[in-house]
Amino acid sequence: MKRTFITFAAVLTAGLAAAAGAGAQGSADRLTGAGSTFVSPLVSLWASDYAAKTGTQIAYSPVGSGAGIQAVTARQVDFGASDAPLSPDQFAACKGCVQIPWALSATSIIYNLPGVPNNLHMTGAVLANIYLGTVKKWDDPAIKALNPKVSLPSTSITPVYRSDNSGTSYNFTDYLSAVSPAWKGKIGIGVNANWPTGQGGRGSAGVSGVVSNTQGAIGYVDVAFALKNHLKFMSIRNASGAYASPGLRGITAAAATVKKVPASNELHIVNPPKGDRLAYPICTFTYAILPAKTDKAAEVRRFIFYAVNPTQGQKLGPKLLFAPLPKVVLVATEKTLKQVQV
């Protein structure tokens, strides 16, 4: 393990030095990417820092995970970004793409309920029933039982969901399927869903906009977006019976359950097993989707090395509530990146 990280750091340092040299010679490189809105704030920080260090410009369009996968499949961009791992059909359509976990954060459950404090308590089972349409009022006995000291109004609940194909929806439905047999049987996991009730919004901004403008609304967005927009979010009961919040400690605790990475790099950390009371149960890795064969192989590898390196891109994540990647994931990332060639 130690040797792996020495190699990782050495290759990254060499890559950054080479890129910096190219920039100094006036060769302005440029990479384009598209996809996840979830990871967009972090990619923006990376782009600014990376350009300053290397001279390479990163142009990223936060069009949603589904659109990002389509863009890289069509080779319209140099890399895609998705919070949902590629399905077998998407892998086939992408014709030689690899997926690399490059960031780690959480999906927060936001709500608009004037007079009710932040961090309202919720469980996965009750949350699933809200989105199934069987829990319809905020003073429903199931919610009151979780919040005995809170005065809950009889306001109708408006579930809000992503209307576009979204990796955040994938993370959310992955969690609901893990904790609710009813949800798993009727709806299941996907970047979109046959939502039984509620109102849609396009992108994180659309969901938060509907929630902000609708008393009684509930929705799901990445935690950095919730904090930036001053939205109330819930504490969710985990498998240990504790109510956990989507902060760095909760995200890191959930990710610590990853002990090995499959060849596909597909990782699921929703509803982590009983053990760490801090673990927040709706966390997700988000992925860079890369063509294995590309004329820009060296430039793409260099940027992804930067993004996942603990002393480079990963250092910028915590201020946006992106937790550092676990070491076992970094090792898998280095191995996969070697497949990206001209």
C-alpha positions in Angstrom: 0.0 0.0 0.0 2.7 2.4 0.9 4.5 1.8 -2.4 1.3 2.5 -4.3 0.9 6.0 -2.8 4.5 6.8 -3.4 3.9 5.9 -7.1 0.7 7.9 -7.2 2.4 11.0 -5.8 5.4 10.7 -8.0 3.4 10.3 -11.2 1.2 13.3 -10.2 4.1 15.5 -9.4 5.8 14.6 -12.7 2.5 15.3 -14.5 2.0 18.6 -12.9 5.5 19.7 -13.7 5.1 18.7 -17.3 1.9 20.6 -17.6 3.3 23.6 -15.9 6.2 23.5 -18.3 3.8 23.4 -21.3 1.9 26.4 -19.9 5.1 28.3 -19.5 5.9 27.7 -23.1 2.5 29.3 -24.1 0.7 26.1 -25.0 -2.8 26.7 -23.5 -4.4 23.3 -23.1 -8.1 23.0 -22.6 -10.4 20.1 -21.4 -14.1 20.1 -21.5 -16.5 18.3 -19.3 -20.2 18.0 -18.5 -22.6 16.3 -16.1 -23.3 16.3 -12.4 -24.7 19.4 -10.8 -23.8 17.8 -7.5 -20.0 18.0 -8.0 -20.1 21.2 -10.0 -19.1 23.5 -7.1 -16.0 21.4 -6.5 -15.1 21.2 -10.2 -15.2 25.0 -10.3 -12.7 25.2 -7.5 -10.5 22.5 -9.2 -10.7 24.4 -12.5 -9.4 27.6 -11.0 -6.6 26.0 -9.0 -5.6 23.7 -11.8 -5.4 26.5 -14.4 -3.2 28.5 -12.0 -0.9 25.5 -11.5 -0.7 24.1 -15.0 -2.1 26.6 -17.5 -4.7 24.0 -18.6 -8.3 25.4 -18.7 -11.2 23.2 -17.5 -14.5 24.1 -19.0 -17.3 22.3 -17.2 -21.1 22.4 -17.9 -23.4 21.3 -15.0 -26.1 19.8 -17.1 -27.0 16.8 -14.9 -25.5 13.3 -14.7 -27.7 11.8 -17.4 -26.7 14.6 -19.9 -23.1 14.3 -18.9 -23.1 10.6 -19.7 -24.7 11.2 -23.1 -22.1 13.9 -23.9 -19.1 11.8 -23.2 -20.7 8.8 -24.9 -21.1 11.0 -28.0 -17.5 12.2 -27.5 -18.7 15.8 -27.3 -16.6 16.4 -24.2 -13.3 15.1 -22.8 -14.9 13.8 -19.6 -18.4 13.3 -18.1 -19.4 13.4 -14.5 -22.1 11.4 -12.9 -23.3 10.7 -9.4 -24.8 7.4 -10.7 -22.5 4.6 -11.8 -22.9 3.5 -15.4 -25.4 0.8 -16.1 -24.3 -2.2 -18.3 -26.2 -0.6 -21.2 -24.4 2.7 -20.7 -21.0 1.0 -20.5 -21.8 -0.7 -23.8 -23.0 2.5 -25.4 -20.0 4.5 -24.3 -17.8 2.0 -26.2 -14.7 1.8 -24.0 -15.3 4.2 -21.1 -14.1 3.9 -17.6 -15.6 5.4 -14.4 -13.5 6.7 -11.6 -14.8 7.8 -8.2 -13.4 11.3 -7.7 -15.5 12.9 -5.1 -17.6 12.0 -2.0 -20.4 13.8 -0.4 -24.0 13.5 0.8 -27.6 14.2 -0.3 -29.5 16.3 2.2 -33.3 16.2 2.8 -34.5 19.8 2.7 -37.8 21.1 3.8 -39.9 24.3 4.1 -41.8 24.5 7.3 -41.9 27.9 9.0 -41.7 27.8 12.7 -40.1 24.3 12.7 -36.4 24.1 13.6 -33.6 22.8 11.5 -32.5 19.1 11.8 -36.0 17.7 12.1 -35.7 14.0 12.7 -36.6 11.5 9.9 -36.3 7.8 9.1 -35.9 6.2 5.8 -39.2 4.3 6.1 -41.2 7.4 6.8 -39.4 9.3 4.1 -40.2 6.6 1.6 -43.9 6.7 2.6 -43.9 10.5 2.1 -42.7 10.0 -1.5 -45.1 7.1 -2.0 -47.9 9.5 -1.0 -49.1 7.5 2.1 -47.8 10.1 4.6 -49.5 13.4 3.5 -49.5 15.8 6.5 -46.6 17.1 8.6 -48.5 16.3 11.8 -48.9 12.6 10.7 -48.4 10.4 13.8 -45.3 8.7 12.1 -43.5 12.1 11.9 -44.7 13.3 15.3 -43.4 10.1 17.0 -39.9 11.0 15.7 -40.1 14.6 16.9 -42.1 14.5 20.2 -40.8 17.9 21.3 -41.6 19.7 18.0 -44.9 21.4 17.3 -45.8 20.2 13.8 -48.5 21.9 11.7 -51.2 20.1 9.8 -49.7 21.5 6.6 -49.9 19.2 3.5 -46.6 17.7 2.4 -45.4 18.4 -1.1 -42.7 16.0 -2.2 -40.3 17.6 -4.7 -38.1 15.6 -7.0 -35.7 16.0 -9.9 -37.5 16.1 -13.2 -34.3 15.6 -15.2 -32.1 12.4 -15.2 -30.0 12.9 -12.1 -27.4 11.1 -10.1 -28.8 12.8 -7.0 -32.1 11.0 -7.7 -30.1 7.8 -8.1 -28.5 8.2 -4.7 -31.9 9.1 -3.2 -33.8 6.2 -4.7 -30.9 3.9 -3.9 -31.3 4.8 -0.3 -35.1 4.5 -0.3 -34.8 1.1 -1.9 -32.3 0.0 0.8 -34.6 1.0 3.7 -38.1 0.4 2.3 -39.3 -2.8 0.7 -42.4 -1.0 -0.5 -40.3 1.6 -2.4 -38.0 -1.1 -3.8 -40.9 -3.2 -5.0 -43.0 -0.3 -6.5 -40.4 2.2 -7.7 -36.8 1.0 -7.4 -33.5 2.7 -8.2 -32.8 5.1 -11.0 -31.6 8.4 -12.3 -35.3 9.2 -12.6 -38.4 7.5 -11.3 -42.2 7.0 -11.9 -42.8 9.4 -9.0 -46.2 8.6 -7.4 -46.8 12.1 -6.1 -45.4 15.6 -5.8 -43.8 18.2 -8.1 -40.7 18.2 -10.2 -37.9 20.7 -10.6 -35.0 20.7 -13.0 -31.6 20.5 -11.4 -30.7 21.2 -7.8 -31.7 24.8 -8.4 -35.1 23.8 -9.6 -35.7 21.5 -6.6 -34.6 24.0 -4.1 -36.6 26.7 -5.8 -39.8 24.7 -5.6 -39.1 23.8 -1.9 -38.3 27.4 -1.0 -41.5 28.7 -2.6 -43.8 26.0 -1.3 -44.7 25.8 2.4 -44.8 22.2 3.4 -42.5 21.1 0.7 -39.7 18.5 1.1 -36.9 17.7 -1.4 -33.4 16.4 -1.8 -30.2 18.2 -2.9 -26.5 17.9 -2.2 -25.7 19.2 1.2 -23.3 22.0 -0.1 -26.2 23.4 -2.1 -28.5 23.3 0.9 -26.0 25.2 3.0 -25.2 27.7 0.4 -28.9 28.5 -0.1 -29.7 28.5 3.7 -32.2 25.6 3.4 -33.2 23.6 6.4 -32.3 19.9 6.3 -33.1 16.8 8.3 -31.2 14.5 10.5 -31.7 10.9 9.3 -31.7 7.9 11.6 -29.0 5.4 10.6 -28.7 1.7 11.2 -27.2 2.3 14.6 -30.3 4.1 15.7 -28.7 7.6 15.8 -29.9 10.7 14.0 -27.0 11.7 11.8 -26.4 14.9 9.8 -24.8 15.3 6.4 -21.6 16.9 7.6 -18.0 15.8 7.0 -17.9 13.4 10.0 -21.1 11.7 8.9 -19.9 11.4 5.3 -16.4 10.1 6.3 -18.0 7.5 8.6 -20.2 6.2 5.9 -17.3 5.9 3.4 -15.2 4.0 6.0 -17.4 1.0 5.3 -15.8 0.6 1.9 -13.2 -2.2 2.3 -12.6 -3.1 -1.3 -13.5 -1.7 -4.7 -14.9 -3.9 -7.5 -13.4 -3.9 -11.0 -16.2 -1.6 -12.3 -15.5 0.9 -9.5 -19.2 1.0 -8.7 -19.7 1.8 -5.0 -22.8 2.0 -2.8 -22.6 3.4 0.7 -26.3 4.2 1.4 -27.7 2.9 4.7 -24.3 1.7 6.0 -24.4 -1.2 8.5 -24.7 -0.7 12.2 -21.5 0.3 13.9 -20.6 4.0 13.6 -23.3 6.2 15.1 -22.0 9.2 13.1 -22.6 7.6 9.7 -25.0 9.6 7.6 -27.1 7.1 5.5 -27.5 9.0 2.2 -24.0 9.5 1.0 -22.6 8.9 -2.4 -19.4 8.8 -4.5 -19.6 10.7 -7.7 -17.7 9.6 -10.8 -15.6 10.9 -13.7 -16.5 9.1 -16.9 -13.6 8.9 -19.3 -13.0 7.5 -22.7 -10.3 4.8 -22.5 -9.0 5.8 -25.9 -8.6 9.6 -26.5 -6.1 11.9 -28.2 -6.1 13.8 -24.9 -5.2 10.9 -22.7 -2.2 12.5 -21.1 -4.1 15.7 -20.3 -7.1 13.8 -19.0 -5.0 11.6 -16.7 -3.1 14.6 -15.4 -6.3 16.4 -14.4 -7.9 13.4 -12.8 -4.7 12.7 -10.9 -4.8 16.2 -9.6 -8.5 16.0 -8.7 -8.2 12.8 -6.6 -4.8 13.5 -5.0 -5.0 14.0 -1.2 -2.6 17.0 -1.3 -4.1 18.7 -4.4 -7.8 18.6 -5.5 -9.1 16.6 -2.5 -7.8 19.4 -0.1 -10.3 21.8 -1.7 -13.3 19.5 -1.0 -14.0 19.9 2.8 -15.0 23.6 2.5 -17.8 22.4 0.2 -18.6 19.4 2.4 -16.9 16.9 0.1 -14.9 14.4 2.2 -11.5 13.1 1.2 -11.6 9.8 -0.7 -10.7 6.7 1.3 -7.2 5.3 0.5 -8.7 2.0 -0.9 -10.6 4.1 -3.5 -7.5 6.1 -4.4 -5.6 2.9 -5.2 -8.5 1.7 -7.5 -8.5 5.2 -9.1 -4.8 5.0 -10.0 -5.2 1.5 -11.4 -8.1 2.5 -13.6 -6.5 5.7 -14.9 -3.7 3.6 -16.5 -6.4 2.3 -18.9 -6.8 5.8 -20.4 -4.5 5.8 -23.4 -4.1 7.4 -26.8 
